[in-house]
Amino acid sequence: KLYRQCLEATKTVCGEAHPDTLGSMNNLAIAVNKQGRYKEAEELQRQCLETTKAVLGEDHPDTLISMNNLASAVNKQGR
């Protein structure tokens, strides 16, 4: 719940495409993934990855981390 509140506050203060917002989204997705809510984690990670690519570029380290986290969420679902 706190990660979600943090994400919403960061979106409001910084905007949806700000790196801090993307970091908050990534943190939420990781927490959701650890709770076993893999489909929700996948959706968050996909959104995070798409925005991170658009903002920071495909080769940025944060984009690669997002890609790795998405792969983890997909892998946990057996895909």
ZINORWO-V56643 format. One record per helix or strand of 3 or more residues. SS is the DSSP state (H for helix, E for strand). FROM is the first residue (numbers start at 1). TO is the last residue. If there is no record, write none. Layout:
SS|FROM|TO + SS|FROM|TO
//
This chain:
H|2|14 + H|19|34 + H|38|56 + H|61|76
//
